[in-house]
Amino acid sequence: MTSIGGAGTSGMVDWNLAVATATRLVRPGPEVSRDEAREVVAELRKHAKASEQHVRAYTRMLPEDADVHDTPVLVVDRAGWIKANVAGFRELLTPLLDKMQERRTTTPGNAVLGAVGGKVTGVELGMLLSFLASRILGQYETFAPATRELPAGANGGGRLLLVAPNIVHVERELDVTPHDFRLWVCLHEETHRTQFTAVPWLRDHLQGEIQSFLAATDVDPGTFVERLREAAQALAGGRPEGEVGEPAPSLVEIVQTPEQREILGRLTAVMSLLEGHADYVMDGVGPEVVPSVAEIREKFQQRRARGASRLDLALRKLLGLDAKLRQYRDGERFVRAVVDQVGMDGFNRVWTSPNTLPTKSEIAAPADWIARVHRKADS
């Protein structure tokens, strides 16, 4: 098995074991013939290419001669998504985990965690990744390190992943037209690629905020490991016996200092903007190129809202995925309200600099963002 980013361990987590566990446990995906699989991959690549022009024309974020090909489009299976995301997680989380490892070895009372070790944590992380790997349709990996198997942008760009078996699974579950659904998904993910290729400062700004958040972390390693274990136990057989009351805090919620809450507010606003903008664009472009977009959106929203089961809902909470669902909804409302008031070019002032990004309160009150950014710019 290919090592993820060199050595397989990083104190708190055995990353290679996380990959091995996730790829062993992940469900194989829907049954398709070899010919059908090749057809799906070819169509997704074709739709990804077509989406470039659709998204450019609708958003007016990129000039016609702009080069977006620094960020490759990769059609992957569930194991490919796992490998790509473990590499990305390691890139972002190693400084935090190294800090937690140091605290674990020097703080009285935490020595018992030495018995847990990176291998157990790697298995638990792998269990969670196997759960997520069957649910992600597509993803723009902003901080993707290049590997031999999974290339990334040569000049610091990321990569766009389309998870073919998951797309086929959902289109069958929703009973929608495969051609339309695949293009609809590609429009969403291509919007994310456009956001980062058209706004040169966005990647560094987002990475800086995430690193500041992690640097301010003062989480007890035992608490972190316990939350990871609770999530893994939920996958293995539900919540621990005898547990009652409210669900445990999410993995995000347990690592918040006052400084982090401020940073997290800014990150939440940015992610709401990016996700809401992608939803807005995919629906805006849709009627012109996706004949059944209204049916797809209605069925997909119902699926997104209800989750697959009580277990799915519990894990969403523990992993912080319920917050991501709110980001789609709140961000799309913000984008729609701003475009309705000041048009697409007026909305695109949001990409001018970090100072023109909406705050968390402005996501909920778009008129406040319009008043701040447009009044200041036009005065």
Phi, psi and omega in degrees: 000140180291132177289144179269105173065037176098231183300149186278345184241156176217054177071277185286333186223132168270100188293320179295323177291326176299317178296313182299318180294313182296316182291332178286323186271337187295142179295149186288340181099176183293154178284125175221149176285166178300318180294319179295321178299315178298322179295319179297313181299315181297319181291320179296320177296319179295316180293323178298319178294315180295327182296331179306308183290321179300314183289319177302312184295322184284317184275336185055036181268338183235135172292160185300329184267008181290146181258113178259003190276007171290343181246105184290155173257123182239125173267118188235164169267186183294323178294322177296321177297319180299311181300317181296318184284327175298319178298318179292317178300316182297320180302316184277323192265346183305316178302319178294314182292325176297320178296318179293323178297318179296318179293324181297325184273348184246345183267126176302141179094340180260358181298332180300334181290346177301331179288337180292305174072164181293335183289316179296316178297322177298320178296317181294319176296321178298322177298318180293320180295325178295325176294312183291327186296339179267003185241341183277127179273318181200164185198133169266113181275104185287323187245047188273117172285140181287141172232173180298321183276332187230092180292157176226179182301138183289333185246039177092000178283169180264215177209152180256122179253133172241121187265095190303311182297328179289322178296316178297318180301313184289320181297326177287318180298318181279346182057054178244167180293119184304314181303314182292317183295319181296319178293321179300316177297317181297325178298319179297310184290324177295328176299319177297319179297320179296319180305315185276332177279333181272342184239090190301329184275350191294317182298311181296323178297313181295318179297320178298319179294317180295317180294324176295320178299314181291323181295331181274001183290133176229045186276143175288127182303325180297320179295317180299311181297321180296320178294320178298319180293320179299319179295318179294321178295324178298321178291324184284333182177031177091181182293153180306143184302134177088354182285130182227172175088201183291153176297156178296155176301154178288167178298331178285317185295332184280352183247037183251116165266171176305319178296320180294324179299323177293314179296317182297326175299318178292318179297319179300318179296316180295315181294324176297318178299310184296315181289318179295321178297318179296318177296318180298316182292315182298326178280329179289318178287327188314307185302333181280329188234348180238094186305325184259029186300323182296316178295317180298313182298315182298312182293322182290320178298319178298318180294317181297321185286322189274336185070173184272333186190176175298323177299315180301316180294320179296319180290325175304316180296312184295324181271357180082013183286339176296327176294324179295322178297321177295326180297317176303311186291309184291321180294319179296321177297320178298309182299314182298317181295318181292314180298320178300326184274318189235005178079171183295318179295324177293320176297321185296353171296343179299335184268008185294313183195170176303332182289340180263000173293147179288148171279171178299322179289328179288332174303321180277344181225077185304328180299329179292320177295316179300315180297319182290309188281316184281321178297317180294318182290327186268352183280000000 
